[in-house]
Amino acid sequence: MNNRNQFHNRIRFHPKNSQISGPGSTDKDLVWVQCKEYKCLAYLDTAGKWINFYTGKKLTDFVKVIG
């Protein structure tokens, strides 16, 4: 049995200072990624760049998706 999908999550981003879903809300798929010296949850932005979910910064040392 393949448990790889247990680490795959979908979240909804909301416009800044918004408490509810509505116009401007965006769904993102979170995955675990391996960088050179650490692992983190990340998502792809609209330009196809990996973004660290915790910091909101672009990952410059991305290696591979691990889960």
PDB file of N, CA, C and O in Angstrom:
ATOM      1  N   MET A   1       0.836  -1.188   0.000  1.00  0.00           N
ATOM      2  CA  MET A   1       0.000   0.000   0.000  1.00  0.00           C
ATOM      3  C   MET A   1       0.881   1.252   0.000  1.00  0.00           C
ATOM      4  O   MET A   1       1.853   1.334   0.751  1.00  0.00           O
ATOM      5  N   ASN A   2       0.541   2.209  -0.833  1.00  0.00           N
ATOM      6  CA  ASN A   2       1.329   3.429  -0.959  1.00  0.00           C
ATOM      7  C   ASN A   2       0.734   4.518  -0.063  1.00  0.00           C
ATOM      8  O   ASN A   2      -0.410   4.926  -0.261  1.00  0.00           O
ATOM      9  N   ASN A   3       1.499   4.987   0.913  1.00  0.00           N
ATOM     10  CA  ASN A   3       1.032   6.023   1.845  1.00  0.00           C
ATOM     11  C   ASN A   3       1.507   7.411   1.456  1.00  0.00           C
ATOM     12  O   ASN A   3       1.389   8.342   2.252  1.00  0.00           O
ATOM     13  N   ARG A   4       2.036   7.573   0.264  1.00  0.00           N
ATOM     14  CA  ARG A   4       2.602   8.855  -0.147  1.00  0.00           C
ATOM     15  C   ARG A   4       1.602  10.000  -0.031  1.00  0.00           C
ATOM     16  O   ARG A   4       1.977  11.110   0.348  1.00  0.00           O
ATOM     17  N   ASN A   5       0.332   9.744  -0.352  1.00  0.00           N
ATOM     18  CA  ASN A   5      -0.666  10.814  -0.344  1.00  0.00           C
ATOM     19  C   ASN A   5      -1.032  11.295   1.050  1.00  0.00           C
ATOM     20  O   ASN A   5      -1.712  12.314   1.173  1.00  0.00           O
ATOM     21  N   GLN A   6      -0.613  10.611   2.098  1.00  0.00           N
ATOM     22  CA  GLN A   6      -0.951  11.067   3.437  1.00  0.00           C
ATOM     23  C   GLN A   6      -0.290  12.402   3.758  1.00  0.00           C
ATOM     24  O   GLN A   6      -0.707  13.071   4.703  1.00  0.00           O
ATOM     25  N   PHE A   7       0.724  12.810   3.003  1.00  0.00           N
ATOM     26  CA  PHE A   7       1.415  14.061   3.244  1.00  0.00           C
ATOM     27  C   PHE A   7       0.918  15.183   2.340  1.00  0.00           C
ATOM     28  O   PHE A   7       1.387  16.317   2.437  1.00  0.00           O
ATOM     29  N   HIS A   8      -0.023  14.870   1.468  1.00  0.00           N
ATOM     30  CA  HIS A   8      -0.530  15.840   0.505  1.00  0.00           C
ATOM     31  C   HIS A   8      -1.734  16.547   1.105  1.00  0.00           C
ATOM     32  O   HIS A   8      -2.694  15.892   1.511  1.00  0.00           O
ATOM     33  N   ASN A   9      -1.700  17.862   1.168  1.00  0.00           N
ATOM     34  CA  ASN A   9      -2.778  18.648   1.754  1.00  0.00           C
ATOM     35  C   ASN A   9      -3.197  19.753   0.818  1.00  0.00           C
ATOM     36  O   ASN A   9      -2.382  20.290   0.068  1.00  0.00           O
ATOM     37  N   ARG A  10      -4.470  20.091   0.863  1.00  0.00           N
ATOM     38  CA  ARG A  10      -4.980  21.235   0.097  1.00  0.00           C
ATOM     39  C   ARG A  10      -5.431  22.274   1.108  1.00  0.00           C
ATOM     40  O   ARG A  10      -6.167  21.968   2.045  1.00  0.00           O
ATOM     41  N   ILE A  11      -4.983  23.499   0.908  1.00  0.00           N
ATOM     42  CA  ILE A  11      -5.363  24.587   1.802  1.00  0.00           C
ATOM     43  C   ILE A  11      -5.955  25.721   0.978  1.00  0.00           C
ATOM     44  O   ILE A  11      -5.789  25.763  -0.241  1.00  0.00           O
ATOM     45  N   ARG A  12      -6.633  26.624   1.635  1.00  0.00           N
ATOM     46  CA  ARG A  12      -7.217  27.783   0.952  1.00  0.00           C
ATOM     47  C   ARG A  12      -6.576  29.049   1.515  1.00  0.00           C
ATOM     48  O   ARG A  12      -6.641  29.311   2.716  1.00  0.00           O
ATOM     49  N   PHE A  13      -5.957  29.828   0.630  1.00  0.00           N
ATOM     50  CA  PHE A  13      -5.403  31.120   0.994  1.00  0.00           C
ATOM     51  C   PHE A  13      -6.497  32.163   0.847  1.00  0.00           C
ATOM     52  O   PHE A  13      -7.311  32.092  -0.074  1.00  0.00           O
ATOM     53  N   HIS A  14      -6.517  33.125   1.747  1.00  0.00           N
ATOM     54  CA  HIS A  14      -7.501  34.196   1.706  1.00  0.00           C
ATOM     55  C   HIS A  14      -6.795  35.530   1.523  1.00  0.00           C
ATOM     56  O   HIS A  14      -5.633  35.677   1.902  1.00  0.00           O
ATOM     57  N   PRO A  15      -7.483  36.497   0.948  1.00  0.00           N
ATOM     58  CA  PRO A  15      -6.884  37.828   0.845  1.00  0.00           C
ATOM     59  C   PRO A  15      -6.486  38.331   2.235  1.00  0.00           C
ATOM     60  O   PRO A  15      -7.103  37.947   3.228  1.00  0.00           O
ATOM     61  N   LYS A  16      -5.488  39.163   2.313  1.00  0.00           N
ATOM     62  CA  LYS A  16      -4.991  39.682   3.587  1.00  0.00           C
ATOM     63  C   LYS A  16      -6.128  40.294   4.402  1.00  0.00           C
ATOM     64  O   LYS A  16      -6.955  41.041   3.880  1.00  0.00           O
ATOM     65  N   ASN A  17      -6.151  39.959   5.699  1.00  0.00           N
ATOM     66  CA  ASN A  17      -7.144  40.452   6.657  1.00  0.00           C
ATOM     67  C   ASN A  17      -8.559  39.939   6.395  1.00  0.00           C
ATOM     68  O   ASN A  17      -9.520  40.494   6.927  1.00  0.00           O
ATOM     69  N   SER A  18      -8.700  38.892   5.585  1.00  0.00           N
ATOM     70  CA  SER A  18     -10.016  38.320   5.309  1.00  0.00           C
ATOM     71  C   SER A  18     -10.244  37.122   6.222  1.00  0.00           C
ATOM     72  O   SER A  18      -9.325  36.333   6.442  1.00  0.00           O
ATOM     73  N   GLN A  19     -11.433  36.976   6.748  1.00  0.00           N
ATOM     74  CA  GLN A  19     -11.757  35.873   7.644  1.00  0.00           C
ATOM     75  C   GLN A  19     -12.546  34.763   6.951  1.00  0.00           C
ATOM     76  O   GLN A  19     -12.687  33.677   7.511  1.00  0.00           O
ATOM     77  N   ILE A  20     -13.058  35.007   5.757  1.00  0.00           N
ATOM     78  CA  ILE A  20     -13.903  34.027   5.085  1.00  0.00           C
ATOM     79  C   ILE A  20     -13.462  33.818   3.649  1.00  0.00           C
ATOM     80  O   ILE A  20     -12.726  34.625   3.080  1.00  0.00           O
ATOM     81  N   SER A  21     -13.936  32.698   3.066  1.00  0.00           N
ATOM     82  CA  SER A  21     -13.666  32.446   1.656  1.00  0.00           C
ATOM     83  C   SER A  21     -14.493  33.388   0.808  1.00  0.00           C
ATOM     84  O   SER A  21     -15.558  33.842   1.226  1.00  0.00           O
ATOM     85  N   GLY A  22     -14.019  33.670  -0.340  1.00  0.00           N
ATOM     86  CA  GLY A  22     -14.749  34.541  -1.247  1.00  0.00           C
ATOM     87  C   GLY A  22     -13.855  34.943  -2.396  1.00  0.00           C
ATOM     88  O   GLY A  22     -12.861  34.270  -2.669  1.00  0.00           O
ATOM     89  N   PRO A  23     -14.185  36.025  -3.075  1.00  0.00           N
ATOM     90  CA  PRO A  23     -13.346  36.480  -4.185  1.00  0.00           C
ATOM     91  C   PRO A  23     -11.903  36.691  -3.720  1.00  0.00           C
ATOM     92  O   PRO A  23     -11.660  37.307  -2.682  1.00  0.00           O
ATOM     93  N   GLY A  24     -10.979  36.190  -4.477  1.00  0.00           N
ATOM     94  CA  GLY A  24      -9.571  36.340  -4.134  1.00  0.00           C
ATOM     95  C   GLY A  24      -9.004  35.145  -3.398  1.00  0.00           C
ATOM     96  O   GLY A  24      -7.785  35.034  -3.267  1.00  0.00           O
ATOM     97  N   SER A  25      -9.859  34.234  -2.906  1.00  0.00           N
ATOM     98  CA  SER A  25      -9.373  33.026  -2.232  1.00  0.00           C
ATOM     99  C   SER A  25      -8.743  32.101  -3.266  1.00  0.00           C
ATOM    100  O   SER A  25      -9.210  32.022  -4.402  1.00  0.00           O
ATOM    101  N   THR A  26      -7.689  31.407  -2.872  1.00  0.00           N
ATOM    102  CA  THR A  26      -6.975  30.515  -3.776  1.00  0.00           C
ATOM    103  C   THR A  26      -6.667  29.205  -3.070  1.00  0.00           C
ATOM    104  O   THR A  26      -6.202  29.208  -1.931  1.00  0.00           O
ATOM    105  N   ASP A  27      -6.924  28.078  -3.739  1.00  0.00           N
ATOM    106  CA  ASP A  27      -6.549  26.772  -3.202  1.00  0.00           C
ATOM    107  C   ASP A  27      -5.122  26.462  -3.623  1.00  0.00           C
ATOM    108  O   ASP A  27      -4.731  26.725  -4.761  1.00  0.00           O
ATOM    109  N   LYS A  28      -4.342  25.899  -2.699  1.00  0.00           N
ATOM    110  CA  LYS A  28      -2.966  25.497  -2.984  1.00  0.00           C
ATOM    111  C   LYS A  28      -2.757  24.081  -2.477  1.00  0.00           C
ATOM    112  O   LYS A  28      -3.310  23.700  -1.445  1.00  0.00           O
ATOM    113  N   ASP A  29      -1.966  23.302  -3.195  1.00  0.00           N
ATOM    114  CA  ASP A  29      -1.585  21.972  -2.754  1.00  0.00           C
ATOM    115  C   ASP A  29      -0.265  22.073  -2.014  1.00  0.00           C
ATOM    116  O   ASP A  29       0.735  22.531  -2.567  1.00  0.00           O
ATOM    117  N   LEU A  30      -0.267  21.638  -0.744  1.00  0.00           N
ATOM    118  CA  LEU A  30       0.960  21.624   0.053  1.00  0.00           C
ATOM    119  C   LEU A  30       1.629  20.267  -0.062  1.00  0.00           C
ATOM    120  O   LEU A  30       0.967  19.231   0.002  1.00  0.00           O
ATOM    121  N   VAL A  31       2.933  20.278  -0.231  1.00  0.00           N
ATOM    122  CA  VAL A  31       3.707  19.037  -0.260  1.00  0.00           C
ATOM    123  C   VAL A  31       4.988  19.232   0.548  1.00  0.00           C
ATOM    124  O   VAL A  31       5.458  20.355   0.733  1.00  0.00           O
ATOM    125  N   TRP A  32       5.541  18.119   1.024  1.00  0.00           N
ATOM    126  CA  TRP A  32       6.845  18.172   1.687  1.00  0.00           C
ATOM    127  C   TRP A  32       7.909  18.188   0.606  1.00  0.00           C
ATOM    128  O   TRP A  32       7.868  17.383  -0.324  1.00  0.00           O
ATOM    129  N   VAL A  33       8.869  19.107   0.724  1.00  0.00           N
ATOM    130  CA  VAL A  33       9.973  19.182  -0.224  1.00  0.00           C
ATOM    131  C   VAL A  33      11.300  19.080   0.520  1.00  0.00           C
ATOM    132  O   VAL A  33      11.427  19.510   1.666  1.00  0.00           O
ATOM    133  N   GLN A  34      12.282  18.498  -0.164  1.00  0.00           N
ATOM    134  CA  GLN A  34      13.642  18.387   0.373  1.00  0.00           C
ATOM    135  C   GLN A  34      14.467  19.487  -0.244  1.00  0.00           C
ATOM    136  O   GLN A  34      14.584  19.578  -1.466  1.00  0.00           O
ATOM    137  N   CYS A  35      15.040  20.326   0.601  1.00  0.00           N
ATOM    138  CA  CYS A  35      15.983  21.347   0.151  1.00  0.00           C
ATOM    139  C   CYS A  35      17.380  20.859   0.500  1.00  0.00           C
ATOM    140  O   CYS A  35      17.528  19.744   1.000  1.00  0.00           O
ATOM    141  N   LYS A  36      18.393  21.651   0.253  1.00  0.00           N
ATOM    142  CA  LYS A  36      19.768  21.194   0.493  1.00  0.00           C
ATOM    143  C   LYS A  36      20.025  20.822   1.942  1.00  0.00           C
ATOM    144  O   LYS A  36      20.683  19.815   2.203  1.00  0.00           O
ATOM    145  N   GLU A  37      19.519  21.617   2.910  1.00  0.00           N
ATOM    146  CA  GLU A  37      19.840  21.361   4.313  1.00  0.00           C
ATOM    147  C   GLU A  37      18.617  21.171   5.203  1.00  0.00           C
ATOM    148  O   GLU A  37      18.772  21.059   6.419  1.00  0.00           O
ATOM    149  N   TYR A  38      17.415  21.129   4.648  1.00  0.00           N
ATOM    150  CA  TYR A  38      16.215  21.004   5.472  1.00  0.00           C
ATOM    151  C   TYR A  38      15.038  20.510   4.634  1.00  0.00           C
ATOM    152  O   TYR A  38      15.114  20.456   3.407  1.00  0.00           O
ATOM    153  N   LYS A  39      13.951  20.150   5.314  1.00  0.00           N
ATOM    154  CA  LYS A  39      12.692  19.785   4.680  1.00  0.00           C
ATOM    155  C   LYS A  39      11.641  20.779   5.138  1.00  0.00           C
ATOM    156  O   LYS A  39      11.713  21.293   6.254  1.00  0.00           O
ATOM    157  N   CYS A  40      10.657  21.054   4.276  1.00  0.00           N
ATOM    158  CA  CYS A  40       9.588  21.956   4.675  1.00  0.00           C
ATOM    159  C   CYS A  40       8.344  21.707   3.840  1.00  0.00           C
ATOM    160  O   CYS A  40       8.399  21.048   2.802  1.00  0.00           O
ATOM    161  N   LEU A  41       7.222  22.242   4.304  1.00  0.00           N
ATOM    162  CA  LEU A  41       6.006  22.250   3.508  1.00  0.00           C
ATOM    163  C   LEU A  41       6.104  23.399   2.525  1.00  0.00           C
ATOM    164  O   LEU A  41       6.536  24.496   2.879  1.00  0.00           O
ATOM    165  N   ALA A  42       5.699  23.145   1.286  1.00  0.00           N
ATOM    166  CA  ALA A  42       5.797  24.177   0.261  1.00  0.00           C
ATOM    167  C   ALA A  42       4.664  24.022  -0.743  1.00  0.00           C
ATOM    168  O   ALA A  42       3.965  23.009  -0.767  1.00  0.00           O
ATOM    169  N   TYR A  43       4.501  25.044  -1.567  1.00  0.00           N
ATOM    170  CA  TYR A  43       3.506  25.024  -2.635  1.00  0.00           C
ATOM    171  C   TYR A  43       4.065  25.759  -3.843  1.00  0.00           C
ATOM    172  O   TYR A  43       5.006  26.544  -3.724  1.00  0.00           O
ATOM    173  N   LEU A  44       3.483  25.502  -5.000  1.00  0.00           N
ATOM    174  CA  LEU A  44       3.877  26.195  -6.222  1.00  0.00           C
ATOM    175  C   LEU A  44       3.045  27.456  -6.376  1.00  0.00           C
ATOM    176  O   LEU A  44       1.823  27.420  -6.233  1.00  0.00           O
ATOM    177  N   ASP A  45       3.706  28.579  -6.670  1.00  0.00           N
ATOM    178  CA  ASP A  45       2.957  29.815  -6.916  1.00  0.00           C
ATOM    179  C   ASP A  45       2.498  29.844  -8.375  1.00  0.00           C
ATOM    180  O   ASP A  45       2.744  28.896  -9.121  1.00  0.00           O
ATOM    181  N   THR A  46       1.844  30.910  -8.777  1.00  0.00           N
ATOM    182  CA  THR A  46       1.296  30.997 -10.132  1.00  0.00           C
ATOM    183  C   THR A  46       2.378  31.045 -11.206  1.00  0.00           C
ATOM    184  O   THR A  46       2.107  30.773 -12.376  1.00  0.00           O
ATOM    185  N   ALA A  47       3.605  31.392 -10.811  1.00  0.00           N
ATOM    186  CA  ALA A  47       4.722  31.430 -11.757  1.00  0.00           C
ATOM    187  C   ALA A  47       5.481  30.109 -11.795  1.00  0.00           C
ATOM    188  O   ALA A  47       6.464  29.981 -12.526  1.00  0.00           O
ATOM    189  N   GLY A  48       5.029  29.111 -11.003  1.00  0.00           N
ATOM    190  CA  GLY A  48       5.695  27.813 -10.983  1.00  0.00           C
ATOM    191  C   GLY A  48       6.911  27.753 -10.073  1.00  0.00           C
ATOM    192  O   GLY A  48       7.731  26.843 -10.197  1.00  0.00           O
ATOM    193  N   LYS A  49       7.041  28.706  -9.163  1.00  0.00           N
ATOM    194  CA  LYS A  49       8.163  28.731  -8.213  1.00  0.00           C
ATOM    195  C   LYS A  49       7.714  28.104  -6.889  1.00  0.00           C
ATOM    196  O   LYS A  49       6.573  28.292  -6.467  1.00  0.00           O
ATOM    197  N   TRP A  50       8.614  27.360  -6.238  1.00  0.00           N
ATOM    198  CA  TRP A  50       8.300  26.751  -4.947  1.00  0.00           C
ATOM    199  C   TRP A  50       8.389  27.809  -3.852  1.00  0.00           C
ATOM    200  O   TRP A  50       9.358  28.565  -3.780  1.00  0.00           O
ATOM    201  N   ILE A  51       7.353  27.853  -2.992  1.00  0.00           N
ATOM    202  CA  ILE A  51       7.279  28.824  -1.904  1.00  0.00           C
ATOM    203  C   ILE A  51       7.197  28.067  -0.580  1.00  0.00           C
ATOM    204  O   ILE A  51       6.396  27.144  -0.436  1.00  0.00           O
ATOM    205  N   ASN A  52       8.029  28.462   0.386  1.00  0.00           N
ATOM    206  CA  ASN A  52       7.995  27.876   1.731  1.00  0.00           C
ATOM    207  C   ASN A  52       6.687  28.287   2.401  1.00  0.00           C
ATOM    208  O   ASN A  52       6.407  29.477   2.539  1.00  0.00           O
ATOM    209  N   PHE A  53       5.893  27.313   2.814  1.00  0.00           N
ATOM    210  CA  PHE A  53       4.594  27.600   3.417  1.00  0.00           C
ATOM    211  C   PHE A  53       4.728  28.409   4.700  1.00  0.00           C
ATOM    212  O   PHE A  53       3.900  29.281   4.962  1.00  0.00           O
ATOM    213  N   TYR A  54       5.747  28.142   5.501  1.00  0.00           N
ATOM    214  CA  TYR A  54       5.897  28.797   6.805  1.00  0.00           C
ATOM    215  C   TYR A  54       6.391  30.234   6.708  1.00  0.00           C
ATOM    216  O   TYR A  54       5.952  31.098   7.468  1.00  0.00           O
ATOM    217  N   THR A  55       7.307  30.494   5.772  1.00  0.00           N
ATOM    218  CA  THR A  55       7.903  31.827   5.684  1.00  0.00           C
ATOM    219  C   THR A  55       7.336  32.667   4.537  1.00  0.00           C
ATOM    220  O   THR A  55       7.436  33.894   4.562  1.00  0.00           O
ATOM    221  N   GLY A  56       6.741  32.016   3.533  1.00  0.00           N
ATOM    222  CA  GLY A  56       6.241  32.728   2.366  1.00  0.00           C
ATOM    223  C   GLY A  56       7.341  33.135   1.392  1.00  0.00           C
ATOM    224  O   GLY A  56       7.088  33.875   0.442  1.00  0.00           O
ATOM    225  N   LYS A  57       8.564  32.655   1.625  1.00  0.00           N
ATOM    226  CA  LYS A  57       9.690  33.016   0.766  1.00  0.00           C
ATOM    227  C   LYS A  57       9.927  31.952  -0.301  1.00  0.00           C
ATOM    228  O   LYS A  57       9.644  30.772  -0.092  1.00  0.00           O
ATOM    229  N   LYS A  58      10.455  32.390  -1.459  1.00  0.00           N
ATOM    230  CA  LYS A  58      10.782  31.476  -2.550  1.00  0.00           C
ATOM    231  C   LYS A  58      11.916  30.549  -2.116  1.00  0.00           C
ATOM    232  O   LYS A  58      12.890  30.991  -1.507  1.00  0.00           O
ATOM    233  N   LEU A  59      11.779  29.254  -2.435  1.00  0.00           N
ATOM    234  CA  LEU A  59      12.833  28.292  -2.122  1.00  0.00           C
ATOM    235  C   LEU A  59      13.890  28.362  -3.213  1.00  0.00           C
ATOM    236  O   LEU A  59      13.609  28.098  -4.382  1.00  0.00           O
ATOM    237  N   THR A  60      15.101  28.719  -2.825  1.00  0.00           N
ATOM    238  CA  THR A  60      16.189  28.827  -3.800  1.00  0.00           C
ATOM    239  C   THR A  60      17.060  27.586  -3.799  1.00  0.00           C
ATOM    240  O   THR A  60      17.896  27.418  -4.687  1.00  0.00           O
ATOM    241  N   ASP A  61      16.877  26.709  -2.814  1.00  0.00           N
ATOM    242  CA  ASP A  61      17.709  25.506  -2.714  1.00  0.00           C
ATOM    243  C   ASP A  61      16.863  24.233  -2.790  1.00  0.00           C
ATOM    244  O   ASP A  61      17.208  23.218  -2.185  1.00  0.00           O
ATOM    245  N   PHE A  62      15.747  24.290  -3.540  1.00  0.00           N
ATOM    246  CA  PHE A  62      14.848  23.158  -3.712  1.00  0.00           C
ATOM    247  C   PHE A  62      15.574  21.998  -4.378  1.00  0.00           C
ATOM    248  O   PHE A  62      16.316  22.192  -5.340  1.00  0.00           O
ATOM    249  N   VAL A  63      15.354  20.771  -3.856  1.00  0.00           N
ATOM    250  CA  VAL A  63      15.965  19.585  -4.447  1.00  0.00           C
ATOM    251  C   VAL A  63      14.902  18.681  -5.078  1.00  0.00           C
ATOM    252  O   VAL A  63      14.971  18.378  -6.269  1.00  0.00           O
ATOM    253  N   LYS A  64      13.895  18.241  -4.260  1.00  0.00           N
ATOM    254  CA  LYS A  64      12.867  17.364  -4.813  1.00  0.00           C
ATOM    255  C   LYS A  64      11.653  17.313  -3.897  1.00  0.00           C
ATOM    256  O   LYS A  64      11.736  17.647  -2.715  1.00  0.00           O
ATOM    257  N   VAL A  65      10.519  16.888  -4.464  1.00  0.00           N
ATOM    258  CA  VAL A  65       9.308  16.646  -3.695  1.00  0.00           C
ATOM    259  C   VAL A  65       9.457  15.283  -3.032  1.00  0.00           C
ATOM    260  O   VAL A  65       9.797  14.296  -3.684  1.00  0.00           O
ATOM    261  N   ILE A  66       9.197  15.242  -1.722  1.00  0.00           N
ATOM    262  CA  ILE A  66       9.349  13.961  -1.012  1.00  0.00           C
ATOM    263  C   ILE A  66       8.027  13.435  -0.463  1.00  0.00           C
ATOM    264  O   ILE A  66       7.980  12.320   0.055  1.00  0.00           O
ATOM    265  N   GLY A  67       6.990  14.190  -0.564  1.00  0.00           N
ATOM    266  CA  GLY A  67       5.704  13.673  -0.057  1.00  0.00           C
ATOM    267  C   GLY A  67       4.591  14.637  -0.271  1.00  0.00           C
ATOM    268  O   GLY A  67       3.451  14.355   0.097  1.00  0.00           O
TER     269      GLY A  67
END
